[in-house]
C-alpha cells in the first residue's frame, strides 16, 4: 500500500467516515480505501475552493506612500491627494504693486479605480480658492487591448507640458505655450498605442488657456488629435492640434505670465466669429540626469469687433531643461529619490536645477485692428531658473525665479515682472 493511501485511510477512520458493509474484523479492500481517499480529496478541494472564493470577495485594504487602495474581487478603488502651498513675491513692477502672498495652489483629492476588466474612472475636485470646482471626472472603457474611449471632463490633448501632472512639472507654474492650449475639455476621445500614441476626440471646445464650460453655450464643437512617437521612456516627438468653430463673446481668453498675473486680453465687444485652429509640434528627451522639453503652439482664431471680422494668429514656444544633481534618472513623470531624506540617515532626497526660456507673441495686427488696447503688450519673453528638492516620493520643495519682459505695440514698455515663487508639496 502507498504511504499516502495508508495515512489517508487512517485519517478517514479517525474522522468517522462510514465504512462499506463488510464482515466484522475484515480489513477494507484497496478499492474501498481508494474510494474513501477520493471522497476526502474532493471534500478538501471544495473546502479550498470555498476559502479561495471567500478570500477573493473579502475587501483588502492597503495604505502607503501611494495612497489608500481597496480591492474587492475584480474591482479596485484608490484615494490619492495633492496639496501645494505656494508663496509669491514680486519685485520691479511699476504701477500698482503686485501682492506678495501665500496661497494654496492646489488642494486636490482624487478618487479613481477600476470596475472589472476594461472599466476605469477618476474624480478630482479642486478645493483650493474660494469655491470648489471639478477638475477631472471621466470614465474609461477599453474597447480592445489597444483602444480605449474616455468620456467626461478631461485634459485636452494639445499641450505637452499641460499633459504633465500638476505635481510633476519642472517649474512651479507652466510656461507660456500653455496659455494658448486648452486646459480641461468636456467631451469624449479615443486613445491608444504605446510606442506610437494617438488621441482623437470631440469636445464642447474652449478658449485658449481655459477650462471648457459645463454646457456648450454656442452649440458648436471642437475636434482635437495628437500623434506622439515614443520609442523609449526618455524620448518622444509628436504633433497635436485642434480645430472647431466658436461664436459669441463668452469665455474670451486672458493671457497670463508665469507669475500668474494678467498680461493682456481682448477689448470689450470682441467675440468669437468662426474657426479656431491650434497646431503644436512637441518633443522631449531624457538621458540620465539630463532632461529637455520643447514645444511650440500656434493659435489662429476668427474674431469680430464693431461689425468687422478678422483672423488673428498668436504664437508661443518654450524650452525647459532640468539636471539632477543626485544621480537619479530624469523623466517626464514623477520622480522618486534613490535616497529619501530621513533624520539620522545619509539620504537627502533628490535635487535638481531647472531652467527655461520662452515667448508668447500676439498677432502683429491685434492693436491696429483694435482687438487689444493701445497700451497692451505685443510680446512676452520669460526666463526662469529654479531648484527642486524631492525629500521623498511624497514631499517636494521648490523655488523658482522668473523674469518676464514686455514689449508694447506702441509707446513705452511695461517694466519687467520679476517673480520669486516657492512651493511645499505633498502628494500621495
SULZI-V661826 format. One line per field, one symbol per residue. ss: DSSP state (2 for helix, 1 for strand, 0 for the rest). A space follows every 10 residues. Layout:
ss->???
This chain:
ss->0022222222 2222000000 0000000002 2222222222 2222222222 2222222001 1111001111 1100111111 1111111111 1000000000 1111111111 1111100011 1111110000 0011111111 1100001111 1111100000 2220000000 0000022222 0001111111 1100011111 1110000000 0000000000 0111111111 1100111111 1111111100 0001110000 0111100000 1111111111 1111111001 1111111111 1111100111 1111111111 1111000000 0000000000 0000000001 1111111111 1000000000 0000001111 1111111111 0000111111 1111111100 0000001111 11111110
